[in-house]
Amino acid sequence: MTYSQEVENMCSVHQGVHHGAAPIPEEAKWVQAKEVKDISAFTHGVGWCAPQQGACKLSLNVKEGVIQEALIETIGCSGMTHSAAMASEILPGLTVMEALNTDLVCDAINTAMRELFLQIVYGRSQSAFSEDGLVIGAGLEDLGKGNRSQVGTMYGTLSKGPRYLEMTDGYVTELALDENDEIIGYKFVNFGKMMDFIKAGDDANTALEKASGSYGRVDDAVKFIDPRKD
């Protein structure tokens, strides 16, 4: 360590008020995190790319500083899906510090990693008060049955009004309208369930019928429209 002559000539003053790092909540205990291995947490975060045309939701399960589980969900950019595929191979096994300084190819994923790092090191996590944290595999619970991301896609114009395209229920096939042409419900197909039925041996038409459902006052509808065509 090299000091300037001005510092060398100074007298020493004791740092009496410094009591170390502030303790943060981690998996039902308070921890003074001083090294990467002191970090354990499960948390989510969202990142966006420079042109802000796409976003990434990143979920990480960290144990003793090492990422054990990563869920990467992207929307808005076709290239992001390929970057997410790479990130799913890159992230597990890295420390949170390594992950922060690793190029995850996509701006949105890199930004999400930055946001998660900040949450984790400040003790803002979903497992802050969960004893022993969350099990490896907890990330998949966000996806629900069928392991599909929960996506909502809506579109609307002033001249033609709203169109519901995708709900958590599934792909919207028809909108139910009342006598005022207002939406009072919709019909949908849950593609996750449909694929499960097909894999179980059902033919496509049977699987489609079994995976279809409706929401709202569908029985009171005056007419139905296809939100993608009508």
Phi, psi and omega per residue, in radians:
M1 nan 2.184 -3.127
T2 -1.895 2.266 -3.140
Y3 -1.952 2.620 3.049
S4 -1.242 2.836 -3.126
Q5 -1.103 -0.581 3.133
E6 -1.110 -0.723 3.123
V7 -1.232 -0.692 3.105
E8 -1.000 -0.602 -3.082
N9 -1.421 -0.158 -3.130
M10 -1.339 2.643 3.012
C11 -1.502 2.800 -3.106
S12 -1.520 2.382 3.070
V13 -2.158 2.257 -3.058
H14 -1.252 2.395 3.088
Q15 -1.475 1.441 -2.992
G16 -1.365 -0.363 -3.042
V17 -1.714 0.017 -3.104
H18 -1.507 2.067 -3.085
H19 -2.002 0.314 3.104
G20 1.587 -3.110 -3.091
A21 -1.130 2.539 3.076
A22 -1.174 2.362 3.119
P23 -1.193 2.456 3.109
I24 -2.084 2.638 3.122
P25 -1.338 2.215 3.122
E26 -2.434 1.962 3.022
E27 0.831 0.931 3.058
A28 1.208 0.447 3.016
K29 -2.589 2.782 3.127
W30 -1.716 2.269 -3.029
V31 -2.249 2.327 2.962
Q32 -1.592 1.679 -3.059
A33 -1.319 1.999 3.127
K34 -2.010 -0.424 3.129
E35 -2.292 2.851 -3.122
V36 -1.001 -0.671 -3.086
K37 -1.195 -0.142 3.097
D38 -1.423 -0.107 -3.041
I39 -1.679 2.157 3.006
S40 -2.399 2.250 -3.101
A41 -2.997 2.696 2.930
F42 -2.095 2.209 -3.115
T43 -2.751 2.925 -3.141
H44 -2.101 2.785 3.037
G45 -2.819 2.814 -3.117
V46 -2.139 2.401 3.089
G47 -2.228 2.851 -3.097
W48 -2.405 2.719 -3.105
C49 -1.585 2.945 -3.067
A50 -0.990 -0.837 3.081
P51 -1.346 -0.022 3.107
Q52 0.980 0.653 3.104
Q53 -1.707 -0.148 -3.136
G54 -2.574 2.838 -3.128
A55 -2.433 2.729 3.132
C56 -2.272 2.308 2.945
K57 -1.793 2.117 -3.092
L58 -2.017 2.285 3.080
S59 -2.094 2.251 -3.111
L60 -2.221 2.464 3.014
N61 -2.034 1.921 -3.042
V62 -1.924 2.265 3.071
K63 -2.181 2.102 3.136
E64 0.879 0.787 3.038
G65 1.498 -0.196 -3.066
V66 -1.874 2.309 3.107
I67 -1.263 2.058 -3.129
Q68 -1.718 -0.404 -3.033
E69 -2.623 2.407 3.125
A70 -2.440 2.296 3.033
L71 -2.081 2.141 -3.109
I72 -2.064 2.060 3.121
E73 -2.109 2.264 -3.078
T74 -2.212 2.741 3.114
I75 -2.658 2.533 2.993
G76 1.694 -0.169 -3.096
C77 -2.571 2.207 -3.095
S78 -1.152 -0.625 -3.126
G79 -1.185 -0.426 -3.117
M80 -1.124 -0.522 -3.129
T81 -1.122 -0.648 3.115
H82 -1.245 -0.664 3.084
S83 -1.128 -0.668 3.113
A84 -1.111 -0.657 3.109
A85 -1.071 -0.731 3.100
M86 -1.154 -0.732 -3.104
A87 -1.105 -0.593 3.134
S88 -1.146 -0.426 3.085
E89 -1.549 -0.543 -3.050
I90 -1.391 -0.793 -2.921
L91 -1.182 -0.862 -3.122
P92 -1.035 2.249 -3.130
G93 1.796 -0.289 3.092
L94 -1.520 2.642 2.948
T95 -1.317 2.824 3.141
V96 -1.092 -0.512 3.094
M97 -1.231 -0.749 3.088
E98 -1.080 -0.758 -3.119
A99 -1.114 -0.647 3.132
L100 -1.118 -0.563 -3.083
N101 -1.808 0.284 3.104
T102 -1.803 2.347 3.087
D103 -1.314 1.920 3.136
L104 -1.616 0.398 2.994
V105 1.284 -0.823 -3.047
C106 -1.762 2.313 3.116
D107 -0.959 -0.747 -3.077
A108 -1.114 -0.710 3.130
I109 -1.208 -0.716 3.084
N110 -1.069 -0.739 3.130
T111 -1.144 -0.716 3.097
A112 -1.070 -0.698 3.112
M113 -1.099 -0.708 3.103
R114 -1.084 -0.797 -3.125
E115 -1.129 -0.692 3.116
L116 -1.168 -0.677 3.114
F117 -1.026 -0.784 3.130
L118 -1.088 -0.757 3.121
Q119 -1.068 -0.793 -3.055
I120 -1.127 -0.836 -3.056
V121 -1.293 -0.250 3.056
Y122 -1.757 0.078 3.067
G123 1.408 0.277 3.097
R124 -1.657 1.615 -3.113
S125 -2.505 2.835 3.132
Q126 -1.274 -0.259 -3.103
S127 -1.922 0.274 -3.053
A128 -0.982 -0.649 -3.087
F129 -2.053 0.399 3.093
S130 -1.753 2.084 -3.105
E131 -1.045 2.198 -3.105
D132 1.158 0.182 3.070
G133 1.270 -2.797 3.135
L134 -1.841 2.557 -3.101
V135 -1.149 2.692 3.031
I136 -1.173 2.136 -3.028
G137 2.083 -0.163 3.137
A138 -1.110 -0.448 -3.139
G139 -1.070 -0.552 -3.116
L140 -1.235 -0.340 -3.133
E141 -1.119 -0.457 3.097
D142 -1.099 -0.458 -3.050
L143 -1.504 -0.383 -3.122
G144 1.270 -2.919 -3.124
K145 -1.135 2.421 -3.132
G146 1.554 -0.126 3.126
N147 0.871 0.925 3.081
R148 -2.127 2.450 3.127
S149 -1.081 2.518 3.077
Q150 -1.457 1.946 -3.025
V151 -2.155 2.368 3.006
G152 -2.064 2.191 3.140
T153 -2.254 2.008 -3.123
M154 -2.227 2.614 -3.141
Y155 -2.447 2.530 3.110
G156 -2.703 2.585 3.038
T157 -2.255 2.736 3.136
L158 -1.126 -0.668 -3.049
S159 -1.389 -0.538 -3.039
K160 -2.046 -0.118 3.079
G161 1.448 -2.915 -3.030
P162 -1.463 2.715 3.023
R163 -2.376 2.127 3.027
Y164 -1.546 2.152 -3.076
L165 -1.897 -0.681 -3.098
E166 -2.583 2.245 3.082
M167 -2.070 2.988 3.020
T168 -1.004 -0.571 3.094
D169 -1.028 -0.663 -3.108
G170 2.616 -2.850 -3.127
Y171 -1.274 2.123 -3.094
V172 -1.380 2.146 -3.120
T173 -1.702 -0.595 -3.126
E174 -2.564 2.506 3.025
L175 -1.778 2.360 3.112
A176 -1.635 2.182 -3.110
L177 -2.010 2.588 3.066
D178 -1.643 -2.943 -3.094
E179 -1.163 -0.288 3.094
N180 -1.697 0.165 -3.087
D181 1.072 0.540 3.045
E182 -1.734 2.532 -3.111
I183 -1.250 2.220 3.109
I184 -2.140 0.047 3.124
G185 2.977 -3.089 3.124
Y186 -2.785 2.766 3.017
K187 -1.862 2.621 -3.061
F188 -2.571 2.884 3.003
V189 -2.185 2.213 3.070
N190 -1.552 1.797 -3.048
F191 -1.131 -0.565 3.110
G192 -1.069 -0.826 3.117
K193 -1.158 -0.672 -3.138
M194 -1.043 -0.778 3.136
M195 -1.168 -0.616 3.094
D196 -1.110 -0.705 3.117
F197 -1.129 -0.731 3.135
I198 -1.121 -0.752 3.136
K199 -1.147 -0.441 3.121
A200 -1.443 -0.078 3.060
G201 2.033 -0.097 3.124
D202 -1.256 2.582 3.018
D203 -1.294 2.894 -3.010
A204 -1.045 -0.755 -3.117
N205 -1.142 -0.724 3.111
T206 -1.145 -0.754 3.127
A207 -1.100 -0.707 3.120
L208 -1.069 -0.774 -3.129
E209 -1.140 -0.754 -3.100
K210 -1.215 -0.480 -3.100
A211 -1.617 0.018 -3.113
S212 -1.569 2.644 3.113
G213 -2.780 -3.052 3.134
S214 -2.541 2.836 3.130
Y215 -2.485 2.480 3.110
G216 1.615 -2.820 -3.098
R217 -1.556 0.998 -3.097
V218 -1.073 -0.642 -3.103
D219 -1.177 -0.337 -3.132
D220 -1.643 0.043 -3.053
A221 -1.154 2.457 3.039
V222 -1.470 -0.592 3.093
K223 -2.729 2.876 3.117
F224 -2.144 2.529 3.073
I225 -2.276 2.646 3.017
D226 -1.478 2.022 -3.047
P227 -1.138 -0.244 -3.124
R228 -1.706 -0.204 -3.097
K229 -2.187 -0.709 -3.021
D230 -1.532 nan nan
